[in-house]
Amino acid sequence: MVNESHFSEFINEVSIQAKMENVWGYTCGSWQNCNEETIQSFLSQCLEYNIDPQYCMSWVEQHQNEIPNWEAVSETSLGWVNQHTSTGSAISISEHDLS
């Protein structure tokens, strides 16, 4: 496993796509290792590094044929996104923000 401090430094120096792919490699490692647990870790790390989890899931969905038990992974990820973003949206604006 990569040193977490080194990983944090590296991840801040690359494009969003590369950043997301690096998070994927760090949390899941491969499409075959993607499961309900690793997908939640992936999405959590994406959110921590300010990468839109919905963008990340869109990318993952492009590889659904390579992911074992895709149905369960997809359901888990949808639940995670709905729980951790405002109504499934990565951006939340309140009346307080508008004043």
Buried (B, 14 or more C-beta within 10 A) or exposed (E): EEEEEEBEEBBEEEEBEEBBBBBBEBBBEEBEEBBBEBBBBBBBBBBEBEBBBBBBBEBBEEEEEEBEEBEEBBEBBEEBBEEBBEEEEBEEEEEEEEE
